[in-house]
Amino acid sequence: MKTDQRFSAVTAPRRQRLSHSITEQVERLIVEGMLRPGDALPSERDLAQQLGVSRPSLREALLVLESRGLVQAKRGGGFGVTDVTGPTITDPLVHLLQRHPSTIDDVLELRHGLECVAAYFAAIRATDADAKRLREMSVAMKRRRATRDPLEDADLDVDFHMAIAEASHNVALVHVMRGIFNLMRSNMMRSREVLYRQPGNVVLLDEQHAAIVKAIVARDHDAARAAANLHLSFIQASLREIAAPPRKRARARAEGEN
């Protein structure tokens, strides 16, 4: 049997059922991010042995966890962790916002606040595994620089920013960002469609992502928040300039040079 280090032996409480202690441990592992959505729990036999409990007590605990929507039975047997922070904003709302381009800035303003907070706490709480994952994701986005496909790049982009939120280990923040996952993805795709009209923006976006990761890995929370702020501010300012009428853009550039 391969031991799963996330689980520890359960001590039978004096005035509560043993299954209650088991559910508490699993819930804590989910809250702390040690058990992620989609993770498979060890087999019933192995898990009972690691927890030091009887299989009937474990089965009772699993049924309680299933009734709470925290785990679900898998095809072929066993249980897996459900996505308790799955999207809660419905696709109809996403489609509604897509039909009104003026809302792109509203979503960016929301992202601005959430992602700055996420980067700040990720720099404080990210594990070595979180840092490794963010570095790999940043490199993967940079490798796609020559392709410039707004849809595929948006998929990588939203996963990257979700990974930062998960590295914050703030379950409430992760829940909120998971709730607007589809909205963020749609917003990123529309933003990139506009930003890619100027090829130099691709390089800048990669550099900004790398700066956020560098600050998180260095455990510099102020730098991480500042890097996230610069990234979102750049996107907002660029979109406003590109969307502005030609005469207004020329005037804005002239004012910036003076």
C-alpha atoms as an extended CHARMM CRD file, in Angstrom:
* protein
*
       258  EXT
         1         1  MET       CA              0.0000000000        0.0000000000        0.0000000000  PROA      1               0.0000000000
         2         2  LYS       CA              1.2810000000        3.4450000000       -0.9370000000  PROA      2               0.0000000000
         3         3  THR       CA              0.7930000000        5.8410000000        1.9700000000  PROA      3               0.0000000000
         4         4  ASP       CA             -0.9590000000        9.1400000000        1.2240000000  PROA      4               0.0000000000
         5         5  GLN       CA              0.7380000000       11.7060000000        3.4710000000  PROA      5               0.0000000000
         6         6  ARG       CA             -2.3220000000       13.9720000000        3.4660000000  PROA      6               0.0000000000
         7         7  PHE       CA             -4.2580000000       11.6630000000        5.7680000000  PROA      7               0.0000000000
         8         8  SER       CA             -3.4390000000       10.8920000000        9.4090000000  PROA      8               0.0000000000
         9         9  ALA       CA             -4.7910000000        8.4700000000       11.9790000000  PROA      9               0.0000000000
        10        10  VAL       CA             -8.0840000000        9.4770000000       13.5660000000  PROA      10              0.0000000000
        11        11  THR       CA             -8.5180000000        9.3260000000       17.3410000000  PROA      11              0.0000000000
        12        12  ALA       CA            -11.9490000000        8.2350000000       18.4860000000  PROA      12              0.0000000000
        13        13  PRO       CA            -13.6490000000       11.1670000000       20.2740000000  PROA      13              0.0000000000
        14        14  ARG       CA            -15.3790000000       10.6140000000       23.5880000000  PROA      14              0.0000000000
        15        15  ARG       CA            -18.7300000000       12.2070000000       22.8600000000  PROA      15              0.0000000000
        16        16  GLN       CA            -19.1450000000       12.0750000000       19.1010000000  PROA      16              0.0000000000
        17        17  ARG       CA            -19.2170000000        9.4440000000       16.4110000000  PROA      17              0.0000000000
        18        18  LEU       CA            -15.9230000000        8.3850000000       14.8770000000  PROA      18              0.0000000000
        19        19  SER       CA            -17.3170000000        9.1200000000       11.4370000000  PROA      19              0.0000000000
        20        20  HSD       CA            -17.6720000000       12.7750000000       12.4880000000  PROA      20              0.0000000000
        21        21  SER       CA            -13.9220000000       13.0280000000       13.0860000000  PROA      21              0.0000000000
        22        22  ILE       CA            -13.2630000000       11.4760000000        9.6890000000  PROA      22              0.0000000000
        23        23  THR       CA            -15.5130000000       13.9680000000        7.9050000000  PROA      23              0.0000000000
        24        24  GLU       CA            -13.8560000000       16.8400000000        9.7870000000  PROA      24              0.0000000000
        25        25  GLN       CA            -10.4120000000       15.7420000000        8.5870000000  PROA      25              0.0000000000
        26        26  VAL       CA            -11.4770000000       15.4220000000        4.9590000000  PROA      26              0.0000000000
        27        27  GLU       CA            -13.2990000000       18.7740000000        5.0570000000  PROA      27              0.0000000000
        28        28  ARG       CA            -10.2040000000       20.4310000000        6.5170000000  PROA      28              0.0000000000
        29        29  LEU       CA             -8.0370000000       18.9770000000        3.7420000000  PROA      29              0.0000000000
        30        30  ILE       CA            -10.4510000000       20.3870000000        1.1370000000  PROA      30              0.0000000000
        31        31  VAL       CA            -10.5350000000       23.8300000000        2.7680000000  PROA      31              0.0000000000
        32        32  GLU       CA             -6.7280000000       23.9240000000        3.0070000000  PROA      32              0.0000000000
        33        33  GLY       CA             -6.3560000000       22.9120000000       -0.6280000000  PROA      33              0.0000000000
        34        34  MET       CA             -4.6090000000       19.6260000000        0.1570000000  PROA      34              0.0000000000
        35        35  LEU       CA             -7.4890000000       17.8590000000       -1.5820000000  PROA      35              0.0000000000
        36        36  ARG       CA             -8.3730000000       19.5260000000       -4.8700000000  PROA      36              0.0000000000
        37        37  PRO       CA            -11.4360000000       19.1570000000       -7.1160000000  PROA      37              0.0000000000
        38        38  GLY       CA            -11.1410000000       15.9560000000       -9.1100000000  PROA      38              0.0000000000
        39        39  ASP       CA             -8.6850000000       14.2910000000       -6.7130000000  PROA      39              0.0000000000
        40        40  ALA       CA             -9.4480000000       10.6370000000       -6.1340000000  PROA      40              0.0000000000
        41        41  LEU       CA             -9.5470000000        9.4500000000       -2.5370000000  PROA      41              0.0000000000
        42        42  PRO       CA             -7.5100000000        6.3310000000       -1.7120000000  PROA      42              0.0000000000
        43        43  SER       CA             -9.3910000000        3.0570000000       -1.9210000000  PROA      43              0.0000000000
        44        44  GLU       CA            -11.6950000000        2.3120000000        0.9890000000  PROA      44              0.0000000000
        45        45  ARG       CA             -9.3270000000       -0.3420000000        2.3000000000  PROA      45              0.0000000000
        46        46  ASP       CA             -6.2280000000        1.8670000000        2.1040000000  PROA      46              0.0000000000
        47        47  LEU       CA             -7.9460000000        4.9490000000        3.4910000000  PROA      47              0.0000000000
        48        48  ALA       CA             -9.4050000000        3.0380000000        6.4510000000  PROA      48              0.0000000000
        49        49  GLN       CA             -5.9460000000        1.6840000000        7.2060000000  PROA      49              0.0000000000
        50        50  GLN       CA             -4.2960000000        5.1290000000        6.9930000000  PROA      50              0.0000000000
        51        51  LEU       CA             -6.9410000000        6.6910000000        9.2100000000  PROA      51              0.0000000000
        52        52  GLY       CA             -6.8170000000        3.7760000000       11.6430000000  PROA      52              0.0000000000
        53        53  VAL       CA            -10.5920000000        3.2890000000       11.5390000000  PROA      53              0.0000000000
        54        54  SER       CA            -12.9910000000        0.5160000000       10.6330000000  PROA      54              0.0000000000
        55        55  ARG       CA            -14.3980000000        0.3790000000        7.1210000000  PROA      55              0.0000000000
        56        56  PRO       CA            -18.0200000000        0.7600000000        8.3820000000  PROA      56              0.0000000000
        57        57  SER       CA            -17.0630000000        4.0420000000       10.1220000000  PROA      57              0.0000000000
        58        58  LEU       CA            -15.3150000000        5.2070000000        6.9710000000  PROA      58              0.0000000000
        59        59  ARG       CA            -18.3200000000        4.3120000000        4.8040000000  PROA      59              0.0000000000
        60        60  GLU       CA            -20.5850000000        6.2830000000        7.1220000000  PROA      60              0.0000000000
        61        61  ALA       CA            -18.2730000000        9.3080000000        6.8490000000  PROA      61              0.0000000000
        62        62  LEU       CA            -18.1260000000        9.0560000000        3.0570000000  PROA      62              0.0000000000
        63        63  LEU       CA            -21.9130000000        8.9930000000        2.8590000000  PROA      63              0.0000000000
        64        64  VAL       CA            -22.0690000000       12.1520000000        4.9860000000  PROA      64              0.0000000000
        65        65  LEU       CA            -19.4740000000       13.8590000000        2.7800000000  PROA      65              0.0000000000
        66        66  GLU       CA            -21.3990000000       12.7750000000       -0.3150000000  PROA      66              0.0000000000
        67        67  SER       CA            -24.6520000000       14.1720000000        1.0900000000  PROA      67              0.0000000000
        68        68  ARG       CA            -22.8770000000       17.5060000000        1.6480000000  PROA      68              0.0000000000
        69        69  GLY       CA            -21.7320000000       17.5550000000       -1.9650000000  PROA      69              0.0000000000
        70        70  LEU       CA            -18.0370000000       17.3620000000       -1.0610000000  PROA      70              0.0000000000
        71        71  VAL       CA            -17.2680000000       13.9650000000       -2.6170000000  PROA      71              0.0000000000
        72        72  GLN       CA            -18.9750000000       11.8740000000       -5.2290000000  PROA      72              0.0000000000
        73        73  ALA       CA            -18.8920000000        8.2210000000       -6.2090000000  PROA      73              0.0000000000
        74        74  LYS       CA            -16.7670000000        7.5000000000       -9.2680000000  PROA      74              0.0000000000
        75        75  ARG       CA            -17.4880000000        5.0840000000      -12.0660000000  PROA      75              0.0000000000
        76        76  GLY       CA            -15.7070000000        1.8640000000      -11.3570000000  PROA      76              0.0000000000
        77        77  GLY       CA            -15.6980000000        2.4730000000       -7.6150000000  PROA      77              0.0000000000
        78        78  GLY       CA            -14.1480000000        4.8360000000       -5.1340000000  PROA      78              0.0000000000
        79        79  PHE       CA            -14.7880000000        8.4980000000       -4.4240000000  PROA      79              0.0000000000
        80        80  GLY       CA            -13.4620000000       11.7450000000       -5.8150000000  PROA      80              0.0000000000
        81        81  VAL       CA            -13.5160000000       15.3160000000       -4.5380000000  PROA      81              0.0000000000
        82        82  THR       CA            -16.2170000000       17.4370000000       -6.1580000000  PROA      82              0.0000000000
        83        83  ASP       CA            -15.6300000000       20.9880000000       -7.3190000000  PROA      83              0.0000000000
        84        84  VAL       CA            -17.2450000000       22.8580000000       -4.4410000000  PROA      84              0.0000000000
        85        85  THR       CA            -16.0280000000       26.1400000000       -5.9510000000  PROA      85              0.0000000000
        86        86  GLY       CA            -17.4170000000       25.5010000000       -9.4230000000  PROA      86              0.0000000000
        87        87  PRO       CA            -18.8540000000       28.2920000000      -11.5810000000  PROA      87              0.0000000000
        88        88  THR       CA            -22.0040000000       29.8100000000      -10.1280000000  PROA      88              0.0000000000
        89        89  ILE       CA            -22.5470000000       32.5840000000      -12.6590000000  PROA      89              0.0000000000
        90        90  THR       CA            -24.6230000000       31.0240000000      -15.3960000000  PROA      90              0.0000000000
        91        91  ASP       CA            -23.7950000000       30.9150000000      -19.0800000000  PROA      91              0.0000000000
        92        92  PRO       CA            -26.8910000000       33.0170000000      -19.9760000000  PROA      92              0.0000000000
        93        93  LEU       CA            -25.3520000000       35.9360000000      -18.0750000000  PROA      93              0.0000000000
        94        94  VAL       CA            -22.0370000000       35.4030000000      -19.8560000000  PROA      94              0.0000000000
        95        95  HSD       CA            -23.8350000000       35.4510000000      -23.1970000000  PROA      95              0.0000000000
        96        96  LEU       CA            -25.7420000000       38.5750000000      -22.2010000000  PROA      96              0.0000000000
        97        97  LEU       CA            -22.5140000000       40.3980000000      -21.3650000000  PROA      97              0.0000000000
        98        98  GLN       CA            -20.9440000000       39.1840000000      -24.6130000000  PROA      98              0.0000000000
        99        99  ARG       CA            -23.6770000000       40.9390000000      -26.5700000000  PROA      99              0.0000000000
       100       100  HSD       CA            -22.8430000000       44.2230000000      -24.8660000000  PROA      100             0.0000000000
       101       101  PRO       CA            -19.1480000000       45.0520000000      -25.5040000000  PROA      101             0.0000000000
       102       102  SER       CA            -19.2820000000       48.0460000000      -23.1700000000  PROA      102             0.0000000000
       103       103  THR       CA            -19.3090000000       45.6320000000      -20.2100000000  PROA      103             0.0000000000
       104       104  ILE       CA            -15.7560000000       44.4510000000      -20.9290000000  PROA      104             0.0000000000
       105       105  ASP       CA            -14.3970000000       47.2800000000      -18.7930000000  PROA      105             0.0000000000
       106       106  ASP       CA            -16.8000000000       46.4550000000      -15.9590000000  PROA      106             0.0000000000
       107       107  VAL       CA            -15.4770000000       42.8940000000      -15.8250000000  PROA      107             0.0000000000
       108       108  LEU       CA            -11.8920000000       44.1550000000      -15.9410000000  PROA      108             0.0000000000
       109       109  GLU       CA            -12.5750000000       46.4200000000      -12.9710000000  PROA      109             0.0000000000
       110       110  LEU       CA            -13.8750000000       43.4140000000      -11.0400000000  PROA      110             0.0000000000
       111       111  ARG       CA            -10.8870000000       41.3050000000      -12.0620000000  PROA      111             0.0000000000
       112       112  HSD       CA             -8.5660000000       44.1370000000      -11.0700000000  PROA      112             0.0000000000
       113       113  GLY       CA             -9.6750000000       44.0290000000       -7.4580000000  PROA      113             0.0000000000
       114       114  LEU       CA             -9.8240000000       40.2510000000       -7.1360000000  PROA      114             0.0000000000
       115       115  GLU       CA             -6.5390000000       39.4420000000       -8.8670000000  PROA      115             0.0000000000
       116       116  CYS       CA             -4.5140000000       42.0350000000       -6.9620000000  PROA      116             0.0000000000
       117       117  VAL       CA             -5.7460000000       40.5160000000       -3.7000000000  PROA      117             0.0000000000
       118       118  ALA       CA             -5.0680000000       36.9910000000       -5.0050000000  PROA      118             0.0000000000
       119       119  ALA       CA             -1.4720000000       37.8480000000       -5.9820000000  PROA      119             0.0000000000
       120       120  TYR       CA             -0.8580000000       39.5300000000       -2.6160000000  PROA      120             0.0000000000
       121       121  PHE       CA             -1.9110000000       36.5110000000       -0.5550000000  PROA      121             0.0000000000
       122       122  ALA       CA             -0.3570000000       34.0120000000       -2.9740000000  PROA      122             0.0000000000
       123       123  ALA       CA              3.0280000000       35.6350000000       -2.2680000000  PROA      123             0.0000000000
       124       124  ILE       CA              2.4220000000       35.0690000000        1.4360000000  PROA      124             0.0000000000
       125       125  ARG       CA              0.9750000000       31.5450000000        1.3560000000  PROA      125             0.0000000000
       126       126  ALA       CA              2.0420000000       29.7900000000       -1.8450000000  PROA      126             0.0000000000
       127       127  THR       CA              3.6260000000       26.3860000000       -1.3390000000  PROA      127             0.0000000000
       128       128  ASP       CA              6.6420000000       25.1870000000       -3.3110000000  PROA      128             0.0000000000
       129       129  ALA       CA              4.2380000000       23.1480000000       -5.4390000000  PROA      129             0.0000000000
       130       130  ASP       CA              2.1300000000       26.2620000000       -6.1190000000  PROA      130             0.0000000000
       131       131  ALA       CA              5.2410000000       28.2240000000       -7.1560000000  PROA      131             0.0000000000
       132       132  LYS       CA              6.3920000000       25.4270000000       -9.4750000000  PROA      132             0.0000000000
       133       133  ARG       CA              2.9710000000       25.2480000000      -11.0960000000  PROA      133             0.0000000000
       134       134  LEU       CA              2.8690000000       29.0170000000      -11.7110000000  PROA      134             0.0000000000
       135       135  ARG       CA              6.3400000000       29.0270000000      -13.2550000000  PROA      135             0.0000000000
       136       136  GLU       CA              5.3780000000       26.2040000000      -15.6010000000  PROA      136             0.0000000000
       137       137  MET       CA              2.1530000000       27.9410000000      -16.6360000000  PROA      137             0.0000000000
       138       138  SER       CA              3.9790000000       31.2140000000      -17.3180000000  PROA      138             0.0000000000
       139       139  VAL       CA              6.4880000000       29.4120000000      -19.5370000000  PROA      139             0.0000000000
       140       140  ALA       CA              3.6880000000       27.5590000000      -21.3690000000  PROA      140             0.0000000000
       141       141  MET       CA              1.9770000000       30.8580000000      -22.2420000000  PROA      141             0.0000000000
       142       142  LYS       CA              5.2490000000       32.3460000000      -23.4630000000  PROA      142             0.0000000000
       143       143  ARG       CA              5.8160000000       29.3570000000      -25.7830000000  PROA      143             0.0000000000
       144       144  ARG       CA              2.5250000000       30.1170000000      -27.5210000000  PROA      144             0.0000000000
       145       145  ARG       CA              3.6960000000       33.6310000000      -28.4090000000  PROA      145             0.0000000000
       146       146  ALA       CA              3.9920000000       32.8830000000      -32.1440000000  PROA      146             0.0000000000
       147       147  THR       CA              0.5080000000       31.3360000000      -32.4270000000  PROA      147             0.0000000000
       148       148  ARG       CA             -1.5570000000       34.1810000000      -31.0130000000  PROA      148             0.0000000000
       149       149  ASP       CA             -4.8870000000       32.3570000000      -30.8580000000  PROA      149             0.0000000000
       150       150  PRO       CA             -7.1970000000       34.4380000000      -28.6040000000  PROA      150             0.0000000000
       151       151  LEU       CA             -9.3910000000       31.4690000000      -27.6750000000  PROA      151             0.0000000000
       152       152  GLU       CA             -6.6210000000       29.0390000000      -26.7310000000  PROA      152             0.0000000000
       153       153  ASP       CA             -4.5880000000       31.7730000000      -25.0480000000  PROA      153             0.0000000000
       154       154  ALA       CA             -7.6300000000       32.7910000000      -23.0000000000  PROA      154             0.0000000000
       155       155  ASP       CA             -7.9000000000       29.2100000000      -21.7330000000  PROA      155             0.0000000000
       156       156  LEU       CA             -4.2900000000       29.3160000000      -20.5360000000  PROA      156             0.0000000000
       157       157  ASP       CA             -4.7380000000       32.8200000000      -19.1530000000  PROA      157             0.0000000000
       158       158  VAL       CA             -7.7840000000       32.0340000000      -17.0240000000  PROA      158             0.0000000000
       159       159  ASP       CA             -6.1490000000       28.8640000000      -15.6900000000  PROA      159             0.0000000000
       160       160  PHE       CA             -3.0620000000       30.9160000000      -14.7760000000  PROA      160             0.0000000000
       161       161  HSD       CA             -5.0250000000       33.4980000000      -12.8060000000  PROA      161             0.0000000000
       162       162  MET       CA             -7.0870000000       30.7730000000      -11.1410000000  PROA      162             0.0000000000
       163       163  ALA       CA             -3.8440000000       29.0840000000      -10.0930000000  PROA      163             0.0000000000
       164       164  ILE       CA             -2.7770000000       32.3300000000       -8.4210000000  PROA      164             0.0000000000
       165       165  ALA       CA             -6.0870000000       32.4450000000       -6.5500000000  PROA      165             0.0000000000
       166       166  GLU       CA             -5.6460000000       28.8290000000       -5.4500000000  PROA      166             0.0000000000
       167       167  ALA       CA             -2.0930000000       29.6580000000       -4.2910000000  PROA      167             0.0000000000
       168       168  SER       CA             -3.6130000000       32.2990000000       -1.9960000000  PROA      168             0.0000000000
       169       169  HSD       CA             -5.2160000000       29.4320000000       -0.0280000000  PROA      169             0.0000000000
       170       170  ASN       CA             -8.1890000000       31.6800000000        0.6670000000  PROA      170             0.0000000000
       171       171  VAL       CA            -11.1660000000       29.4100000000        0.0490000000  PROA      171             0.0000000000
       172       172  ALA       CA            -13.6150000000       32.3380000000       -0.1200000000  PROA      172             0.0000000000
       173       173  LEU       CA            -11.5320000000       34.0980000000       -2.7810000000  PROA      173             0.0000000000
       174       174  VAL       CA            -11.1980000000       30.8890000000       -4.7800000000  PROA      174             0.0000000000
       175       175  HSD       CA            -14.9650000000       30.3700000000       -4.5540000000  PROA      175             0.0000000000
       176       176  VAL       CA            -15.6730000000       33.8730000000       -5.9030000000  PROA      176             0.0000000000
       177       177  MET       CA            -13.1970000000       33.5170000000       -8.7640000000  PROA      177             0.0000000000
       178       178  ARG       CA            -14.4970000000       30.0530000000       -9.6310000000  PROA      178             0.0000000000
       179       179  GLY       CA            -17.9450000000       31.5980000000       -9.6760000000  PROA      179             0.0000000000
       180       180  ILE       CA            -16.9220000000       34.0110000000      -12.4330000000  PROA      180             0.0000000000
       181       181  PHE       CA            -14.6380000000       31.5470000000      -14.2430000000  PROA      181             0.0000000000
       182       182  ASN       CA            -16.6750000000       31.5070000000      -17.4610000000  PROA      182             0.0000000000
       183       183  LEU       CA            -17.0710000000       35.2610000000      -17.3020000000  PROA      183             0.0000000000
       184       184  MET       CA            -13.3050000000       35.7370000000      -16.8990000000  PROA      184             0.0000000000
       185       185  ARG       CA            -12.5680000000       33.3710000000      -19.7780000000  PROA      185             0.0000000000
       186       186  SER       CA            -14.9460000000       35.2160000000      -22.0900000000  PROA      186             0.0000000000
       187       187  ASN       CA            -13.5180000000       38.5650000000      -20.9950000000  PROA      187             0.0000000000
       188       188  MET       CA             -9.9330000000       37.4250000000      -21.5980000000  PROA      188             0.0000000000
       189       189  MET       CA            -10.7510000000       36.1380000000      -25.0670000000  PROA      189             0.0000000000
       190       190  ARG       CA            -12.4240000000       39.4080000000      -26.0680000000  PROA      190             0.0000000000
       191       191  SER       CA             -9.5540000000       41.4130000000      -24.5660000000  PROA      191             0.0000000000
       192       192  ARG       CA             -6.9210000000       39.4310000000      -26.4510000000  PROA      192             0.0000000000
       193       193  GLU       CA             -8.8190000000       39.7310000000      -29.7260000000  PROA      193             0.0000000000
       194       194  VAL       CA             -8.4120000000       43.4940000000      -29.3950000000  PROA      194             0.0000000000
       195       195  LEU       CA             -4.9230000000       43.5500000000      -27.8840000000  PROA      195             0.0000000000
       196       196  TYR       CA             -3.5030000000       41.2510000000      -30.5740000000  PROA      196             0.0000000000
       197       197  ARG       CA             -4.0830000000       43.9790000000      -33.1630000000  PROA      197             0.0000000000
       198       198  GLN       CA             -0.7790000000       45.3460000000      -31.8750000000  PROA      198             0.0000000000
       199       199  PRO       CA              1.7970000000       42.4940000000      -31.9600000000  PROA      199             0.0000000000
       200       200  GLY       CA              3.9770000000       44.0660000000      -29.2820000000  PROA      200             0.0000000000
       201       201  ASN       CA              1.2470000000       43.5260000000      -26.7120000000  PROA      201             0.0000000000
       202       202  VAL       CA              1.8370000000       39.7470000000      -26.7630000000  PROA      202             0.0000000000
       203       203  VAL       CA              5.3760000000       40.2030000000      -25.4410000000  PROA      203             0.0000000000
       204       204  LEU       CA              4.2310000000       42.6860000000      -22.8140000000  PROA      204             0.0000000000
       205       205  LEU       CA              1.5300000000       40.3510000000      -21.5060000000  PROA      205             0.0000000000
       206       206  ASP       CA              4.0740000000       37.5350000000      -21.1550000000  PROA      206             0.0000000000
       207       207  GLU       CA              6.4800000000       39.8300000000      -19.3050000000  PROA      207             0.0000000000
       208       208  GLN       CA              3.7280000000       40.9670000000      -16.9510000000  PROA      208             0.0000000000
       209       209  HSD       CA              2.7170000000       37.3980000000      -16.1420000000  PROA      209             0.0000000000
       210       210  ALA       CA              6.3660000000       36.5190000000      -15.4960000000  PROA      210             0.0000000000
       211       211  ALA       CA              6.7130000000       39.5280000000      -13.1560000000  PROA      211             0.0000000000
       212       212  ILE       CA              3.7090000000       38.3850000000      -11.0950000000  PROA      212             0.0000000000
       213       213  VAL       CA              5.1700000000       34.8900000000      -10.7730000000  PROA      213             0.0000000000
       214       214  LYS       CA              8.6230000000       36.2320000000       -9.8920000000  PROA      214             0.0000000000
       215       215  ALA       CA              7.1860000000       38.3090000000       -7.0430000000  PROA      215             0.0000000000
       216       216  ILE       CA              5.0970000000       35.4000000000       -5.7170000000  PROA      216             0.0000000000
       217       217  VAL       CA              8.0780000000       33.0370000000       -5.7970000000  PROA      217             0.0000000000
       218       218  ALA       CA             10.1800000000       35.6760000000       -4.0070000000  PROA      218             0.0000000000
       219       219  ARG       CA              7.4490000000       35.9460000000       -1.3130000000  PROA      219             0.0000000000
       220       220  ASP       CA              7.2530000000       39.6940000000       -1.9590000000  PROA      220             0.0000000000
       221       221  HSD       CA              3.5490000000       40.3790000000       -1.4330000000  PROA      221             0.0000000000
       222       222  ASP       CA              3.7250000000       44.1080000000       -2.1660000000  PROA      222             0.0000000000
       223       223  ALA       CA              5.5800000000       43.4810000000       -5.4350000000  PROA      223             0.0000000000
       224       224  ALA       CA              3.1040000000       40.7520000000       -6.3780000000  PROA      224             0.0000000000
       225       225  ARG       CA              0.1430000000       43.0650000000       -5.8490000000  PROA      225             0.0000000000
       226       226  ALA       CA              1.9120000000       45.8530000000       -7.7570000000  PROA      226             0.0000000000
       227       227  ALA       CA              2.6950000000       43.5010000000      -10.6630000000  PROA      227             0.0000000000
       228       228  ALA       CA             -0.9420000000       42.3530000000      -10.8290000000  PROA      228             0.0000000000
       229       229  ASN       CA             -2.0780000000       45.9720000000      -10.6810000000  PROA      229             0.0000000000
       230       230  LEU       CA              0.2450000000       46.9260000000      -13.5450000000  PROA      230             0.0000000000
       231       231  HSD       CA             -0.9840000000       43.9680000000      -15.6130000000  PROA      231             0.0000000000
       232       232  LEU       CA             -4.6880000000       44.8110000000      -15.2700000000  PROA      232             0.0000000000
       233       233  SER       CA             -4.0720000000       48.5550000000      -15.6260000000  PROA      233             0.0000000000
       234       234  PHE       CA             -2.1480000000       47.9360000000      -18.8560000000  PROA      234             0.0000000000
       235       235  ILE       CA             -4.9960000000       45.8610000000      -20.2980000000  PROA      235             0.0000000000
       236       236  GLN       CA             -7.6250000000       48.4380000000      -19.3610000000  PROA      236             0.0000000000
       237       237  ALA       CA             -5.6320000000       51.3880000000      -20.7190000000  PROA      237             0.0000000000
       238       238  SER       CA             -4.7150000000       49.5570000000      -23.9370000000  PROA      238             0.0000000000
       239       239  LEU       CA             -8.2840000000       48.5140000000      -24.6480000000  PROA      239             0.0000000000
       240       240  ARG       CA             -9.5580000000       52.0320000000      -24.0840000000  PROA      240             0.0000000000
       241       241  GLU       CA             -6.9420000000       53.4840000000      -26.4070000000  PROA      241             0.0000000000
       242       242  ILE       CA             -7.4660000000       50.9090000000      -29.1590000000  PROA      242             0.0000000000
       243       243  ALA       CA            -11.2520000000       51.2630000000      -28.9470000000  PROA      243             0.0000000000
       244       244  ALA       CA            -11.1050000000       55.0760000000      -29.0750000000  PROA      244             0.0000000000
       245       245  PRO       CA            -11.7470000000       56.8880000000      -32.3980000000  PROA      245             0.0000000000
       246       246  PRO       CA             -8.5030000000       57.5930000000      -34.3930000000  PROA      246             0.0000000000
       247       247  ARG       CA             -8.6370000000       61.3600000000      -33.7490000000  PROA      247             0.0000000000
       248       248  LYS       CA             -9.0800000000       60.8230000000      -30.0230000000  PROA      248             0.0000000000
       249       249  ARG       CA             -6.1970000000       58.3140000000      -29.9470000000  PROA      249             0.0000000000
       250       250  ALA       CA             -3.9030000000       60.7750000000      -31.6810000000  PROA      250             0.0000000000
       251       251  ARG       CA             -4.8400000000       63.4890000000      -29.1960000000  PROA      251             0.0000000000
       252       252  ALA       CA             -4.2480000000       61.1380000000      -26.2500000000  PROA      252             0.0000000000
       253       253  ARG       CA             -0.8100000000       60.1870000000      -27.5580000000  PROA      253             0.0000000000
       254       254  ALA       CA              0.0830000000       63.8260000000      -28.1010000000  PROA      254             0.0000000000
       255       255  GLU       CA             -0.9740000000       64.6960000000      -24.5570000000  PROA      255             0.0000000000
       256       256  GLY       CA              1.1000000000       61.8150000000      -23.2380000000  PROA      256             0.0000000000
       257       257  GLU       CA              4.2150000000       63.0680000000      -25.0070000000  PROA      257             0.0000000000
       258       258  ASN       CA              3.8340000000       66.5860000000      -23.5720000000  PROA      258             0.0000000000
